[in-house]
Amino acid sequence: MRAEPSLLLDTHIWLWLACGIPGKISPYTLRTIEQSGKRRTLFVSIISVWEIALLESKRRIALPMPTQKWMARALDNPEIKLIGLDEPEIALDSCHLPEEFHADPADRFLVATARAKNAILVTADQRILDYSKLGHVKTLAP
């Protein structure tokens, strides 16, 4: 039997799920995320932790509670596995992605992480979705 691929949640997808923001993710994608969580193949990158903290510190997002408390709750989910940057190939690949890719460091790390883990990146970011059409990363739009 073929193993189902893992999913890596882009920062905004994780934020939408953790905050229960309705209507942003299709029923199909929600089911796919739930199934991945049950199989323990649902990932969040440490870069998303950094990005949420950065966005909140710049007041570009508002969390319903202090950032540290929100983060502890969002990560206290047995279905989510946090991926760090302890694998050198992720950092290296983020600087050497094939073909043209934009300069946003968070997006570069997320794409490199998905590639290293052979995971599908769940994202609404059109630049990443367009890049996936080149065949260098697998994506799932919400």
Buried (B, 14 or more C-beta within 10 A) or exposed (E): EEEEBBBBBBBBBBBBBBBEEEEBBEEEBEEBBEEBBEEEBBBBBBBBBBBBBBBBEEEEBEBEEEBEEBBEEBEEBEEBBEBEBEBEEBBEBBEEBEEEBEEBEBBBBBBBBBBBBEBBBBBBBEEBBEBBEEEBBBBBBB
